[in-house]
Amino acid sequence: MNHRNPAFVSLRTPLVTAAFTSALLVSASLVSASLVTGLAHAQPVNSRADHGNGGPGEFADLAEKVGPAVIGVNAKVAAAADDDDSSPGQSPGDSSGPNGPPDQDAPGKAVPGPGRRGPGNLPKLGEMTSIGSGFFISADGYAVTNNHVLGGSDRADVRTSDNKVYKAKVLGKDPVSDLALLKVDGRTDFSYVKLADQPPRTGDWVLAAGNSFGLGNTVTAGIVSARARDLETGSSEDFVQIDARINRGDSGGPSFNTHGEVIGVNSLIFSPSGGSVGVAFAIPADTVKTVIPQLKDKGSVTRGWMGAQIQSITPGIAESLGANNLHGAVVVGVQTGGPAAKAGLRRGDVITSVNDEPIKSANELTKKVYAGAPGSSVKLSMLRDNAPNSLSVTLGQLAQSQAPAGLLK
């Protein structure tokens, strides 16, 4: 099964020429709980947003407060990546990626801003510049962005709110969550922000920051319109849905609550046309807290792996099995030689619980498998030929090259 949906569009802005590189850099901010403890600025702003649930009249103070922590991210990637940087196995948080509708600010159109270069400074054929957003999570230069913004690059340029450009190392990338960690050396006084300790509620105010269409540092406001969205894009992550306007170039930027804490990293928009329609999705702060410390320590994330293709039980599938109230995941394929195959899992098995905990969807099963330690055993309860059955699978380790290939979990 393929989870790709052309209505889900990348927020990364691709540029074939380096002519617009400095004009299009922008930023965003996310924080790992283990890396930072609070919001810091050289000259703190007394913001009313610190003292309540906020509202439209307080967004100006909030934007001034968090702005210095938001950065622009610029990476050189292979031109082919512009057309498929989020294909299965690359970036599940960006399901259609640049395969979606072309960017409205396509190469060759005038883009305002300083530092534009002439035709003599174009990059070599086959190379392009990817523009996105990010944010500092510590004063010594650790920053979060999206994995799909960086493509295969291990280096990036970041532009801060005072228009200074720094070289950044890519310390780690995680295609499963679509998160990446950058490090800028040479300073220990960067403004930074922290991740929210509590998830937002549906209806809470939210301020999104980024580099919309490469026009420069931009904020938009709205509310959290839904939580725990399972987009069936191939990612195991649930998303925070917001109605703040998010556009191309905003990938990796932060969405803030009214206290200036990051509640999510902007990653996707839903758009049949490629432009913002007010339906955007952010990677939740809790996911960042889990992923970023591992990227800092070892450059990758360790996850369990089962080697089975799965699909959520739909009403139609349940009806065909003669069980209208059935929930869980049906196995549509088993990888030869993988842990599931060795344990005896078969195509057509309907998995209903993991370690005696019921599951409602393929996404829930994937989360539980990913959370398991490689080498550990998980018990799968299931229906086989309409009869109860169970087996135990000894998990392997998910390789980045395997994640998320189709629906191989």
N, C-alpha and C positions, 0 to 999 in steps of 0.2 A: 504494500500500500504506500502511496506517496502522499505526504502531508502538505506538499507545496500548494499554495493558493495565490494566484496572481493578484488578488486584492490586497495582500499584505506586502507593503512596500518598504524598502530600505530607507534609512534616514541619512545614509552616507552620501556625500556629494562627490562624484568622480570627476576628475579633470584630466583631459588628455594632454594638455599643455601645462607647463610650470608657470606660464605667464601670470596666472591669477593666484599663485600659491600664497603669497603673503596677504593678499586682499581677502582670502577666504578662510583664513584660520579663525577658529573660535573655540568655545569651551563649555565645560560642565563639570559638576562636582559630585563625588560619591565617597563614602567613607567606610572603612573597615573598622569594626568595633575594637579590634585588637590593636589597631594602628594609631587611632586618635581618640582623644577624650572630650574634645569640645571645639567650638567655633572660635577661630583666632584671627585677629586683624591687627595691623600695626596701629591703626587709629579706629577703634571700635565705634560703631554707630549706635546711638541709643534708639533702639527700634521698639515701637509699640507692639510689634509682632511677637515680642518675647513674653507678653503679659496676658495672653488670652488666645482665643481661637481665631482671631484676625478677621479680615474682611477686605473688600475692595479698596477702602481708603488707606489701608496699611501696606499695600504692595510696593509703594515707592520706597519706603524704609527698608522693607525686606530685600528688594532688588539691590539697593545700595549696600546692604550688609553682606550678602552672599556673593555678589558679583566678582570680587577679587579672587575668589577661589576657583572660578570657572575658567577653563582654558580652551584654546583651539588646538586641534590635533591634525597634523599633516603627515602622511606617510606615502612613500614611493612604493608602488605595487606594480606587478605585471599587468599590462593592458587587458589580458584575458580575464583577470580577476574582476575587472569592472563589470563583466557580463555574467559572472557566475561565482561571486565570492561567497554566496550563501547557499550553494547547492548542498544536497544532503551530504553529511560528513564534514561540512565546513562551518556553517553558522546557522544553527537552528533558530536563534533569536532573530534571524533576518530572512524569513522563509522565501521571499522572492528576490531579495537583494536587488542588485542592479539588473536582474532579469525583468524587473517590473518596468513600468512605463518610463520613458526617458526623462531625465531631469529637465525641468523647465528652464533652468539657467544653464543651458548646454554650453560646451566649449565653443568659443568664437563669439559669444555675446558679451557685451560690455558689462563689466562688474566694477562698481566703485570701490575705491580704497587705495592705499599707498602701496608702493613697492611693486607695481606691475612691470613686467619685463617685456622687451620687444621680441620679435620673431627669431632673432639670432640666438636667443637663450632657451629655445624649446628643448625638451628632453629628447633623448634618443627614441627612435621608433620602438614601440612595444612597451614603453614605460608610461605610467600615468600617476597622477597625484590624487590621493584620496583625502578628502577633507571631512572631518567630523568634530566632535566636541569631547570634553572630559572635565575632570575636576580633581583638585588636590585633596588628599585625605590626611596629609601630615605636613608639618612645617618644613621637613627636610626633603620634600620633593616627590613623595609617592603620589601617584595619580591614577584614577580609574577611567577607562573608556570602554567602548565596545570592541570585541574581537574582530568583527567584520570591518571595522574602520581600518585596521592595520593590515588586513590581508596576510600575506606571507612575510611582511617586513619585520625585522628585528630592531629597527630604529625608527624614530619619529621626531618631528619638530613640534614644539608646543609654543603657543603664543599666550602670554598672560594679559590681564586686563589693562596693564600699563604699556602694552604694545611692545614688550620685549620678547624675543624669540630664544628658546633654549633647545639644546639637543637632549633627547630622552632615550634611554634604553628601554626595550621591551623585556621586562623581567619574566613575564608569563602570559600565556593566552589560553582561554578555555572555550572551545567551540560549542560545548554543550550548553553552557549558560550564556554565551556570547559576551563574556567579560574578559578584560585584559588589564594588566598592571604595568604602569610606566614608572620610571625613576629618572628625575632630573637632579643632577649633582651640582655642587658648587654653592648652594644657598641653604640656610636653615631657618629662613624667616618667611617662607611662603604662607599666604593666607590659606586656610583650609576649612573644611566643613566635616561634620560627623553624620553618621547614619542614624536614623531615627531608632529609638529603643522600642517603640510601639508601632505596629502597622496602622496605616490610616483607616478611617472609616469611610464607607460610601457616603458621599456628600461633603466631605472635608474639602476646604480650600487647598489649592495646589498652585505653585509657581514653577513653571518649567523654564530652563535656561539652555541656550544653545546658539548655533550659528546658522540660522535659517537662510537657506539658499546662498550661503557664503556672504551675506550682507554685513556681518559683524555680530557682536554680542547682542543677543536678543532675548527678551523674556516674554512669556505669554502666561495668562492666568486662567484658571478654571476650577473644576472640582474633580474629586475622585468619583468617577461614574460607575465603577464596579471593582470588585476585588476577586482574586483567585480565578482569573480567566484562563481556561484551558483552551488554547487556540488550535490544538491539533496540528501544529506546524512541524512536528518532529522533535521539538524541545520537551524536556520533562518539566520545565518550569511553568508555574502559574504566573500570570502577569497582573500588574495593577493597571486598570484602564482609567485614563484621564481624558477630559474633554478640552484641556488646554491645547491650543494650536501647535502641533509639532510638524516640522517640515524637513525636507532634504537638508543635510548638513548638521542636523541636531543629534545625530547618533552619538551615544555616549554621554550626552548632557544629563544633568541632574534635574529631578523634580523635587521641590522642597515643600515641606509643610510650613505653617505660619510661624514656627519657631526657628526656621532656618536650618532644619535638619533634612537630610536627603531621605525621601521615602521610596525612590526608585531611580533607575538609570534608563533613560529614554532609548528605545530600541526599534520599535515598529510603529507604523501607522496602518490603518485600514483605509484603503482608498482605491476604488475602481479606476480612477483617472490618474493617480500618481500624486495629486495634490492633497493638502490637508482638508479633511472633512470633519475634523473635531473628534475623531476616534483614534486614540493613541495608546500605546502599551509600553509600560516600563517594567524593567526587571526589579523585583522587590528588594528592599534593603536587607532583608533576612538572607536572601541568596548571596548578596555581596559579602555579608559577614562570614558566610561559610566558604566562599570561593577565594576571596582575596588573600586571606592569611596563607592558604596553601600555595597560591601563586607566588607569594613573597618568599616562602620557605623553600620551595622546590621547583617552581616554575610551571607546575601542572597540578591537576586535581585527580586524586585517586577515587575511582568508582568501581563498584561491582559490575559484572557483565554476565549475561545469561546466554546470549546468542539465539534469540528467538524473535521472529517478527510477530507483532501483536496488533490487535485492533479492538477498540472499545465495542462492547455489546450495544447494538442499536435496537430499537423496538422491533425492526424488521428481522434482525438476526435472532432475537429472543423468541419471536413468534415462530420462526422456522424451526427452532429447537423445541417448541411446545412449552415454553416457559415465559409467559408474558412479563413477569416481574424479575427476570434474571438480570443481574448486574455483574460486571467484571470485564475480562479481556479474553478474546478468542485468539488462539494461535493460528496464524496464517502461513507460517513458515518456520523451519528450524534449520539453523546453520550447521552444515556437516562438520563434525568434529568439535563443535562447541559444547559448553557445559550442559545446555539443555538437551542436546542430542545424546550426550553420554548418560544423562539421567533417565532417558526414555520419554521425554516430552514429544508429543506428536501434533501434527497439523490437525486442527479441528478441536483440540482440547480447549475447554472453557475454564480459565483460571478465575476462581471466585474469592480466594483469600491467600494471604502470604503470612506464614507463621501464625495462623489462626486469626489474623486480622482481616476482615472483609475489605475488598477493594471494589470501587464503583466504576473504574475506567482503566484504559491502557496507561493513561498518564500516572495514575496512582501506583500501578504495578511497576512502572519504570522508576518512579521515585524510590520505591522500597528496594528495588534491585540496585540502583545506583548508590543508595545509602549503605548497602552491605559491604563488608570488608572482603576483598579478594581472598579466597581460601575458606571463607565461612560457608555454612550450609543454610539454605532457606527451604522451608516446607511450603509446597504449593498444593492447596486444596482445589479440586476441579471436578468438572463433569466430563466424562469420556463416554461417548456413545450413550448419553443421557443417564449415565449411572455415576454415583459419587466415586471419586478416586483421589489419590494423593501420591506425591513423590517428593523427594528432596533433591535439590540441585546445589552442587558445590560451585560457588561463583568463581569466575575468572576475573581478570582485571581489564576494564575498558581502556583500549588504546585510543589516543586522540584521532588516529586515522580511521577508527571504527565508529566514531561518534559524530552525528547519529546517522549512520548509513541506512537510508530508508527508515525502517522501524526496528533495526537490530538493537535490541536492548540488552 
